[in-house]
């Protein structure tokens, strides 16, 4: 666990966070984008735009469960994953 208030993750630091993940759900408001990390790299512009906020840092909250990473908050996505 990392406290995002003390450690910021920008575009050059995303690779270790998403290493080993197979699926990433990037949630912004009511929109959820799903990325298959077997075919997308953490350095791809579209991926970075989905997981980084306006400040250029990784959006919060970011939760990893198994091989799935959820970036941002979406009530239905969390309900599907965590019951």
KAMO-V879863 format. One record per backbone hydrogen bond with DSSP energy under -1.0 kcal/mol. CO is the residue of the C=O (numbers start at 1). NH is the residue of the N-H. E is the energy in kcal/mol with one decimal. If there is no record, write none. Layout:
co-><CO | CO>
nh-><NH | NH>
e-><E | E>
This chain:
co-><3 | 3 | 9 | 10 | 14 | 18 | 22 | 23 | 24 | 25 | 26 | 28 | 31 | 33 | 35 | 36 | 41 | 44 | 45 | 46 | 47 | 48 | 51 | 53 | 57 | 61 | 63 | 65 | 67 | 67 | 68 | 69 | 70 | 71 | 74 | 75 | 76 | 77 | 78 | 79>
nh-><6 | 7 | 58 | 13 | 18 | 21 | 37 | 69 | 35 | 71 | 33 | 31 | 28 | 26 | 24 | 39 | 44 | 48 | 49 | 50 | 51 | 52 | 59 | 56 | 53 | 72 | 70 | 68 | 22 | 23 | 65 | 25 | 63 | 27 | 78 | 79 | 80 | 81 | 82 | 83>
e-><-1.6 | -2.0 | -2.3 | -1.6 | -1.8 | -1.8 | -1.8 | -2.3 | -2.7 | -3.1 | -2.7 | -2.2 | -2.7 | -3.0 | -2.2 | -2.0 | -1.8 | -2.7 | -2.4 | -1.3 | -1.8 | -2.2 | -2.8 | -1.8 | -3.1 | -2.9 | -3.2 | -1.8 | -2.6 | -2.0 | -3.0 | -2.7 | -2.7 | -3.4 | -2.4 | -2.4 | -2.4 | -1.9 | -3.1 | -1.7>
